[in-house]
Amino acid sequence: MKNRSRTRRCVALGVVVFYVVATVLARRRGYSGLGGRTRVRCRDGHVFRTIWVPGVSVTSLRLGWYRFQYCPVGRHWTLVHPIKDSDVDDVDARAPLLDDIALP
């Protein structure tokens, strides 16, 4: 029994370390909002902010790097992905950013 609980703790620790390292690397590559409010783009090109915590799905269904969730700009369900700060053009930068749902 001790080996089983020790193995579970090691696996849980490995998963946590993986997601922390992945978040740090993504932030270094220009995805500044990962781990909190992140700017995302839907398949129709709408830009909004959502909660994006690697390994955790709060308001969406995770599908690898993409997530299936509601787009508050176009008012439709779609796939979204985070965008780098350098990929935001002038139109997106001037537009008011909508947030998806607010969590308490």
C-alpha positions, 0 to 999 in steps of 0.5 A, a space after each residue: 500500500 505504501 508503494 501505491 500512495 508514493 507512486 500516486 504522489 510522484 505522478 501528481 508532482 510530475 504533472 504539476 511540474 510539467 504544467 508549471 514548466 509549460 506555462 513558464 515556457 509559453 510566457 517566454 514565447 510571448 503568451 503573456 496571459 497564460 495562467 490567468 486572463 488570456 487574449 484568445 481568437 476564435 475561428 471567426 477571428 473575434 478576439 476576447 479574453 478568457 481564463 486560460 490555466 494550463 491543465 485546467 478547464 474552467 469555462 471550456 472543453 480542452 482539446 490540446 492547444 485549442 479549447 471549445 467554448 462560447 465566444 461572447 463577441 460573435 455569440 457562438 460556440 467555437 474553437 479558440 486559441 491563445 494569441 501572442 502579444 505580437 500577433 495583435 494588430 492595430 484593429 484588435 488593439 483598439 477594440 474594447 476587449 470583452 471577457 467571457 464569464 466572470 467567476 467569483 
